[in-house]
Amino acid sequence: MVWKKYDAPYYPLEFCTFEKFAKRMEERMSVTDVPSQMIMEYQGQIIGMVSYYWEDKCTRWLEMGIVIYSPEHWNGGLGTEA
């Protein structure tokens, strides 16, 4: 998987079942009053999501990401707006 070369290559690639993934997301979302994941909506459609999590609070290392699902919504400033 070529993308893994640039996506946190210092962590091993972990495959998991959908059930495990869903449970992990549920746990992340219930940790705080501030949502760690939010959907991106544009013209009444869900087009992606914005998320963050603390890699290490002591060093203030916060990981965040934006996923825009369809290429038709790329390069239009929607990620910047999010």
Residue pairs with C-beta under 8 A, 6 or more apart in sequence:
1 13
4 13
16 24
25 37
28 36
28 37
28 53
29 35
29 36
29 37
36 51
36 52
36 53
37 49
37 50
37 51
38 49
38 50
38 51
39 46
39 48
39 49
40 46
40 47
40 48
40 49
40 50
40 66
40 68
40 78
40 82
41 47
42 73
42 78
47 68
47 69
47 70
47 73
47 78
48 66
48 67
48 68
48 69
48 73
48 78
48 79
48 82
49 66
49 67
50 64
50 65
50 66
50 67
50 82
51 64
51 65
51 67
52 62
52 63
52 64
52 65
53 62
53 63
54 61
54 62
54 63
55 61
55 62
55 63
66 79
66 82
68 74
68 78
68 79
